């Protein structure tokens, strides 16, 4: 988790937020995982990337089926 946070500090890409959200989810930090995945979606939009996969993952995190 620390390395993932560090990667975001260095280069805040959407994919890095997605990775951190998955780590947080696996550690049981569900609310933080949701907010981090939402940041991934926002970043993807800002980077002109498709957000479909990020949104699917957010739904899984919210329903705890990831």
N, C-alpha and C positions, 0 to 999 in steps of 0.2 A: 504494500500500500504506500509506503514511504517513497519508493522509487517512482510509482505512478504519479503521486502528487508532485514529485520533483520534475517529472517530464512535462507536466502541465505548467509549472512555473517557467520552464525554459521555452516551451513552445505550446501554447494553449490550443491544440488542434481538437476537433470534434472527436476523433477516434480515441484520443487519450482520455477524454472525459468519459467516453463509453467504457473503456477498460477500467477506469477507476470505479464507475458505477457497478460494474460486475463484481469487482473485488469487495466493495462495500456490501453489496447484497449477500455475497457468500459469507461475509463476516457477521451478518445479522443486523447491519445498520441500514434498515430498509428505507427510512425517511431520507437519510442522506443520499442513499443510492438513487432514490426518485429525483431529488433535486439535482444531483449530478448528471443524471441521464437527460433531464430537461435542459441543462446547460449544453450537453452534447448536441441536442436538437437545435438549440439557438445558434451554436457555433457552426453547425453544418449549414444552416440557412445563410449565415453570414459568409461562409466559404463557398456558397453556391453549389453545395453537395446535395444529393438526394437524402431525404430524411426518413424514408419509409422503414428501413431496417432499425434505425434508432427508435422510431415510434413503436415498432413491434416489440422491441426489447423493453421499452418503458411500460408497455401494457403488461408484459410478463412480470416485470418487477413489482408493479402495483398489485397484481393478482397473486404474487408469490409463487409463480409457476416457472421461474427461470431455471 
